[in-house]
């Protein structure tokens, strides 16, 4: 039966219906209460997202270069529907795209994506929690990158958390006066402490989002993977997480991110402050505008860097020494790297044989023949592969291997190792040297965020691989084991299995490590 309504009545009815729908949509926005106040997030009907939640006070003024301080409570309901500002940084990496308001010292915010049912601000769910730590050389990065969006990973039945942490000079500046004012006589590593503060926030609040504070996995890529290894090493973070995933990087004898002692870092910091900021006191340094401090750092142009140091508190010793003594958080570990980590370091002239033999003669001298057996250069094609492997090992793979091996030697928890081998589709925004399974290529696969890079022509095998990796990663978070029914079997990585490595590509399979001899050889030269 059709109602006979005038046009005016129809318009009124439509307006009323629209208002009802609007009111219903507004009332369906997920809300909950945490220890600092009420939050209102947003939902797509499957996943609820709460973005831009403060987990510490803004580290500004007298709080610049101090450990994070607990956030203040707020009145009313805080909208949590947009990312917080990213921490102070320059435009360093072309592939980083952000969805936040811009750079600011006021940047200590985190995000939560949850599939849990939130009924009247509460949840009866108890889901595994995965806490992401972004990469960027401790100089750049933020949680607002589309390729690190937690929505699709959360659909695997996990609660996903990501946090900003202080970078560069703001996160890792060391100075003798900073050590004097610190109750632990420590200086630097504020960015790592931010990560730990976010984990403490998770422990206090994640149950409200349907997460299990007793089942937390930390995972990260590049500097984020270095951070995961450092969180495992730190006594400060013990008990705040229960599993760890490292993607390309470990704080073990790395050329990419060398670790200084506290005194070395403080000496360099004091010199930098005097020479580049014309400031001899902490009061003068803290009074400087943030942009001026950042500009002084960026003017170094690779001649100096600010990164984690052995501060005597967060890291009482080097991670290598802590793991060797068995003092690390002994948690299940899943870690690996990408096949073509060294693609950007290849010679432009194509003389791969000459380049490899030059490295052998210069850096391995009396053992150059042994080096060339392990990195063979019998012909140009073989030399190209060997050289790219070596560049990747020098850059980041060896440090990751050392971390995995250190955990095997003193830990009792299971270890799983992978290599990401999927050739990335052509990306018009990247240079020709960034081909194959290059550094960072796995990120969008882990998060199921291929659609965030819609200028790339993704193939069916890419979509199949991201589904597989999300299942492996989330399975590990759930049960300390990446395996489940219907997936290719991923063996544990240890001597009993022949050190089998899971190769992740269009045809995933486990194979015995064919290059262990390389890393044992490099250890005689590079291990601290």
LOTILUM-931927 format. One line per field, with one value per residue (C-alpha): x, y, z. Coordinates in Angstrom, 1 decimal. Example, Ala and Ser with C-alpha at 12.3 -4.5 7.8 and 13.67 -1.06 7.14 Angstrom:
// LOTILUM-931927
xx = c(12.3;13.7)
yy = c(-4.5;-1.1)
zz = c(7.8;7.1)
***
This chain:
// LOTILUM-931927
xx = c(0.0;1.4;0.7;-0.6;1.6;2.0;5.5;5.7;4.7;7.2;9.9;9.0;9.0;12.4;13.8;12.5;13.9;17.3;17.3;16.5;19.3;21.7;20.8;21.1;24.5;25.7;24.4;26.2;29.6;31.6;32.3;34.2;36.1;39.8;41.8;42.0;38.4;35.7;36.5;34.3;35.7;34.3;33.2;32.7;30.4;33.1;36.1;36.0;38.8;40.0;42.6;44.8;44.6;47.2;49.3;51.7;51.8;53.1;56.9;57.3;59.0;60.6;59.5;61.7;64.3;62.7;61.1;57.4;55.0;51.5;48.7;46.3;42.6;40.0;36.3;33.5;34.0;37.0;36.6;39.1;38.5;41.7;45.4;47.5;50.4;53.5;56.7;59.3;61.0;62.1;60.8;63.4;61.7;59.7;57.6;56.1;52.6;50.9;47.3;47.9;47.9;51.7;54.8;54.7;56.5;53.1;52.9;52.6;49.4;48.4;45.6;43.5;41.6;39.4;37.0;35.5;31.9;31.7;28.4;27.7;31.4;32.4;33.6;33.5;36.0;39.6;41.5;45.2;46.9;49.4;51.4;53.1;56.4;57.1;60.4;62.3;65.8;64.7;64.5;61.1;57.8;54.4;51.3;49.2;50.7;48.0;50.1;50.2;46.5;45.3;41.8;42.4;44.8;42.3;39.8;42.0;40.6;43.3;43.3;45.9;47.7;50.2;52.0;54.0;57.4;59.9;62.5;65.9;67.3;64.0;64.0;67.6;69.6;72.1;73.9;75.9;73.5;70.6;72.3;72.8;69.1;68.0;67.4;69.0;72.0;70.8;70.5;68.9;66.5;63.4;61.9;62.3;60.8;57.8;57.3;57.5;55.0;52.6;52.9;52.2;49.1;48.1;48.4;46.2;43.5;43.4;40.8;38.3;38.8;38.3;42.1;43.9;46.7;48.2;48.7;50.5;52.8;55.1;56.0;57.9;59.9;63.4;64.0;60.8;62.4;65.5;63.1;61.5;64.9;65.7;62.4;63.3;66.6;65.4;64.5;62.2;59.8;59.8;56.3;54.7;54.6;54.6;55.7;57.8;58.0;60.9;60.9;64.3;66.5;68.1;70.3;73.2;76.4;74.6;76.4;73.1;72.3;75.5;75.0;77.2;77.9;76.2;79.4;80.1;76.5;76.6;79.9;78.6;75.4;77.2;79.4;76.4;74.5;77.5;78.5;75.1;72.7;75.0;73.6;75.6;72.8;69.7;67.6;68.9;68.3;64.8;64.0;64.8;61.9;61.4;61.8;65.2;66.4;65.1;66.7;70.1;69.7;68.6;71.6;73.9;72.8;74.1;77.2;75.7;72.6;70.6;69.7;69.5;72.5;73.6;72.3;72.8;69.0;66.7;69.7;72.1;74.3;74.3;71.5;74.2;75.5;72.0;71.0;74.3;73.7;70.1;68.7;66.3;62.6;62.5;59.4;58.5;60.1;59.2;61.7;63.4;64.1;63.5;65.5;66.6;67.4;70.6;69.1;69.7;73.4;74.3;76.9;75.5;78.1;77.1;80.5;79.4;82.4;84.8;82.8;82.6;86.3;87.1;85.1;86.8;90.3;89.7;87.5;88.4;92.1;93.6;90.2;89.2;89.2;86.9;84.6;84.4;83.5;80.5;79.6;80.6;81.5;82.3;80.2;78.3;74.9;76.1;78.2;75.1;73.1;76.0;76.7;73.1;73.1;76.2;74.9;71.7;73.7;75.9;72.8;70.4;70.1;73.2;72.0;68.7;70.4;72.5;69.4;67.7;70.8;71.3;67.7;68.3;71.4;70.0;66.2;63.8;60.9;60.2;61.7;60.4;62.4;61.2;62.4;60.1;60.8;57.8;58.9;57.1;55.0;56.4;55.9;56.1;56.8;60.1;63.4;64.6;67.0;64.0;63.0;62.3;61.7;63.3;63.6;60.1;58.2;56.5;54.7;51.5;51.3;51.5;48.7;46.6;46.9;47.6;44.6;46.3;48.7;46.1;48.7;50.2;48.8;48.6;48.3;46.2;49.3;49.9;46.4;46.8;50.2;48.8;46.0;48.6;51.0;48.1;47.1;50.7;51.3;47.9;48.2;51.5;50.0;47.2;49.2;53.0;52.7;52.1;50.6;47.0;44.9;45.1;48.4;51.8;53.6;56.1;58.7;60.5;63.9;66.5;69.3;66.9;64.9;68.1;67.4;64.4;63.4;59.9;60.1;57.1;56.2;53.6;54.6;55.4;57.6;60.1;63.7;66.9;69.0;71.5;73.6;74.2;78.0;77.9;76.7;79.0;81.9;80.7;80.4;84.2;84.5;81.5;80.3;80.9)
yy = c(0.0;3.4;6.4;9.5;12.3;15.8;16.9;19.1;16.1;13.9;16.4;16.6;12.8;12.5;15.1;13.3;10.0;11.5;13.0;9.7;8.0;10.7;10.4;6.6;6.9;9.4;7.2;4.1;5.7;3.5;5.0;3.7;4.9;4.6;5.7;9.3;9.8;8.9;8.3;8.3;6.6;5.5;2.2;0.8;-1.8;-4.4;-2.6;0.2;2.7;5.1;7.4;10.1;9.0;10.7;8.2;10.8;14.5;16.6;16.5;20.3;23.0;21.5;18.0;18.2;15.4;13.8;10.4;10.4;11.6;10.1;12.0;14.2;13.3;15.2;16.0;15.1;12.8;13.1;12.6;9.9;10.0;11.5;10.8;12.9;15.0;13.2;13.8;16.4;15.3;16.3;15.1;12.3;9.4;9.9;6.8;8.0;9.5;10.9;11.5;13.7;17.4;17.8;17.8;18.9;18.2;17.4;14.0;11.3;9.7;6.2;4.4;1.3;-0.8;-3.5;-6.1;-6.5;-5.9;-2.8;-2.8;0.4;1.2;-2.3;-5.4;-9.0;-10.1;-11.0;-10.8;-10.9;-7.5;-6.5;-3.3;-1.8;0.2;2.0;2.4;5.3;5.2;6.7;10.0;9.8;7.9;8.1;6.0;7.8;6.1;4.4;1.3;0.9;1.2;-1.4;-2.0;-5.1;-6.7;-6.3;-8.3;-11.4;-11.3;-9.2;-5.7;-3.5;-0.6;1.8;4.7;7.7;8.0;10.9;10.9;12.2;14.9;15.1;11.4;10.5;13.6;12.8;15.4;15.3;17.8;15.5;12.6;14.8;15.7;12.1;10.0;7.0;9.1;8.2;10.3;9.7;6.9;9.0;7.5;4.0;5.1;6.5;3.0;1.5;4.1;3.1;-0.5;0.5;2.3;-0.9;-2.9;-0.4;0.2;-2.4;-4.6;-1.8;-2.3;-6.1;-6.8;-9.1;-7.3;-10.7;-11.5;-8.6;-8.9;-6.1;-5.9;-3.5;-2.9;-1.5;1.0;-0.5;-3.9;-2.5;-1.2;-4.6;-6.1;-3.3;-3.6;-7.3;-6.3;-3.6;-4.4;-1.4;-3.2;-6.7;-8.1;-5.5;-7.9;-11.6;-12.2;-10.3;-9.9;-8.2;-7.2;-6.3;-5.1;-5.8;-3.8;-6.2;-5.1;-3.1;-0.8;1.0;2.1;1.8;2.1;4.4;4.3;6.9;8.9;8.9;9.9;12.7;14.0;14.2;15.8;18.5;19.3;19.5;21.8;24.2;24.1;24.0;25.5;27.9;26.6;25.5;24.9;22.8;25.9;27.5;24.3;23.8;27.5;27.0;26.8;23.2;24.0;25.6;22.5;20.3;22.5;22.1;18.4;18.3;20.5;17.6;15.8;12.4;13.5;12.8;11.1;10.7;7.1;4.8;4.5;2.3;4.7;2.6;2.5;1.6;-0.3;-1.1;-2.9;-3.5;-5.7;-8.2;-8.5;-8.6;-11.5;-13.3;-13.2;-14.5;-11.4;-10.5;-11.0;-14.6;-14.5;-16.3;-14.6;-14.4;-12.5;-12.1;-9.8;-9.2;-10.9;-7.6;-5.5;-4.3;-3.3;0.4;-0.2;-1.7;0.0;2.1;1.0;-2.7;-4.0;-6.5;-8.8;-6.0;-4.5;-7.8;-8.6;-5.1;-5.6;-8.9;-7.4;-4.3;-5.5;-9.2;-9.2;-12.5;-14.2;-12.7;-16.2;-17.5;-14.5;-15.1;-18.7;-17.6;-14.6;-16.2;-14.1;-16.6;-14.7;-11.4;-12.8;-14.7;-11.8;-9.5;-11.8;-12.2;-8.5;-7.6;-10.3;-8.8;-5.2;-6.4;-8.3;-5.2;-3.0;-4.9;-8.7;-9.6;-7.7;-9.4;-12.8;-12.0;-11.1;-14.4;-16.4;-14.7;-15.6;-19.2;-19.5;-18.2;-18.3;-21.2;-19.8;-20.8;-18.9;-18.7;-17.1;-15.9;-14.3;-12.1;-13.0;-11.4;-9.2;-5.9;-4.7;-1.7;1.4;4.7;6.6;4.7;4.7;1.8;0.6;-0.2;-3.3;-6.9;-7.6;-4.4;-2.9;-2.2;-3.9;-6.3;-3.6;-3.3;-7.1;-7.4;-4.9;-6.0;-2.4;-3.0;-0.7;2.2;2.4;2.5;3.7;0.2;-2.5;-5.3;-8.9;-11.8;-13.4;-10.2;-10.3;-14.0;-13.4;-10.5;-12.8;-15.5;-13.2;-11.6;-15.1;-16.1;-12.9;-13.0;-16.7;-16.1;-13.3;-15.7;-18.8;-18.2;-20.4;-19.0;-22.3;-23.2;-25.5;-24.7;-22.8;-24.1;-25.5;-23.1;-25.1;-23.7;-22.3;-24.3;-26.8;-29.7;-28.6;-27.7;-24.0;-23.9;-20.5;-19.7;-18.1;-15.8;-15.3;-16.5;-20.1;-20.0;-22.8;-23.7;-24.4;-25.1;-22.0;-22.1;-19.1;-19.8;-20.2;-16.6;-15.2;-17.3;-16.0;-12.4;-12.8;-13.2;-9.7;-7.7;-9.1;-6.8)
zz = c(0.0;-1.0;1.3;-0.5;0.9;-0.4;-1.4;1.7;3.9;2.2;2.8;6.5;6.7;5.0;7.4;10.4;9.2;8.4;11.9;13.5;11.5;12.5;16.2;16.0;14.3;17.0;19.8;18.3;18.6;21.0;24.4;27.4;30.5;31.2;34.2;32.9;31.7;29.2;25.5;22.5;19.5;16.1;14.6;11.1;12.5;12.9;14.4;17.0;16.8;19.5;18.2;19.8;23.4;25.6;27.5;29.1;29.8;26.8;27.2;26.8;28.9;32.0;30.8;27.7;28.0;31.0;31.4;30.5;33.2;33.7;31.8;33.6;33.9;31.9;32.6;30.3;27.2;25.0;21.3;20.2;16.5;15.1;15.4;17.7;16.3;15.3;17.3;16.1;12.9;9.4;6.1;6.0;4.2;1.0;1.6;4.9;4.5;7.6;8.6;11.7;12.3;11.9;14.1;17.7;21.0;22.3;20.6;23.2;22.0;21.2;19.3;19.9;17.3;18.8;17.5;21.0;21.7;23.8;25.7;27.7;27.9;29.1;27.4;28.6;25.9;26.7;23.4;22.7;22.4;19.8;20.4;17.4;17.4;14.1;12.4;10.9;12.2;15.6;13.5;11.8;11.8;13.4;14.1;11.5;8.5;6.5;5.9;9.7;10.3;12.7;11.3;9.2;11.6;14.4;12.3;13.1;16.6;18.3;19.9;18.1;19.8;18.4;20.1;19.2;20.9;20.9;18.1;17.3;19.6;21.5;22.2;22.6;23.5;26.3;28.4;31.7;33.4;32.4;34.2;37.3;37.6;37.0;40.0;38.2;36.9;33.4;30.3;26.9;25.9;26.5;23.3;24.7;28.0;26.0;24.6;28.0;29.4;26.6;27.7;31.2;29.9;28.2;31.4;33.2;30.6;27.8;29.5;28.9;25.2;25.4;25.6;27.9;29.8;30.5;26.8;25.2;22.1;21.1;17.4;15.3;12.1;11.6;14.5;15.9;15.7;17.4;20.0;20.6;21.3;23.7;25.4;25.9;27.3;29.7;33.3;33.2;30.8;32.4;32.8;30.5;27.5;26.9;23.3;20.8;17.0;15.3;11.6;10.3;13.1;16.5;18.8;18.4;16.8;14.2;11.8;11.0;14.6;16.7;20.5;22.5;26.2;28.4;28.9;25.1;24.3;27.0;25.8;22.2;23.4;25.4;22.4;20.1;22.5;22.7;19.0;17.3;19.8;21.7;25.0;28.0;30.5;30.6;31.3;28.1;26.1;27.4;26.6;22.9;20.5;19.4;15.7;16.4;18.2;15.3;12.7;14.4;14.4;10.7;9.8;10.7;7.5;8.5;10.3;13.7;15.1;18.2;19.1;22.1;24.4;27.3;29.9;33.0;33.8;31.0;29.5;32.4;29.9;26.2;25.0;23.9;27.4;29.0;26.7;27.2;30.9;30.5;32.1;29.2;29.2;28.1;25.9;22.7;19.8;16.1;14.0;10.6;7.8;4.1;1.3;-0.3;2.7;0.9;-2.4;-1.9;-1.3;-4.7;-6.9;-9.7;-12.2;-12.0;-11.2;-8.6;-8.8;-8.4;-5.5;-3.6;-4.1;-2.9;0.3;0.8;0.5;2.5;5.4;5.7;4.7;5.7;5.6;2.2;0.6;3.2;2.8;-1.0;-0.4;1.7;-0.6;-3.9;-6.9;-9.6;-12.2;-12.4;-11.6;-8.6;-7.4;-7.6;-5.3;-2.9;-2.8;-2.1;0.6;2.1;2.0;3.7;6.3;7.0;7.2;9.3;8.8;10.8;13.9;13.7;13.4;16.5;18.5;17.4;18.2;21.6;22.6;21.4;23.6;26.9;26.6;27.0;25.0;21.4;18.5;15.0;12.1;8.8;5.6;3.5;-0.1;-2.0;-4.9;-4.4;-7.4;-9.2;-7.1;-9.1;-5.8;-5.2;-6.9;-9.1;-6.4;-4.2;-5.8;-4.8;-1.1;0.0;3.5;4.9;2.1;4.5;6.6;4.6;4.4;8.2;8.6;5.6;4.4;0.7;-0.2;1.6;-1.4;-4.1;-6.7;-6.7;-8.9;-6.3;-7.6;-6.3;-4.8;-2.8;-1.3;-0.5;1.2;3.4;4.5;5.4;7.3;9.3;10.4;11.3;13.3;15.1;15.8;17.5;19.6;20.6;21.4;21.0;17.9;14.3;13.1;12.8;10.6;6.9;7.0;5.7;8.7;10.3;12.4;15.4;14.7;16.6;16.1;16.4;13.3;11.4;11.9;9.6;8.2;7.0;3.5;3.0;-0.6;-3.1;-2.3;1.4;2.7;5.5;4.5;6.5;7.0;4.1;5.4;9.0;8.2;7.0;10.2;12.3;10.2;10.5;14.2;14.4;13.0;14.0;17.3;20.3)
***
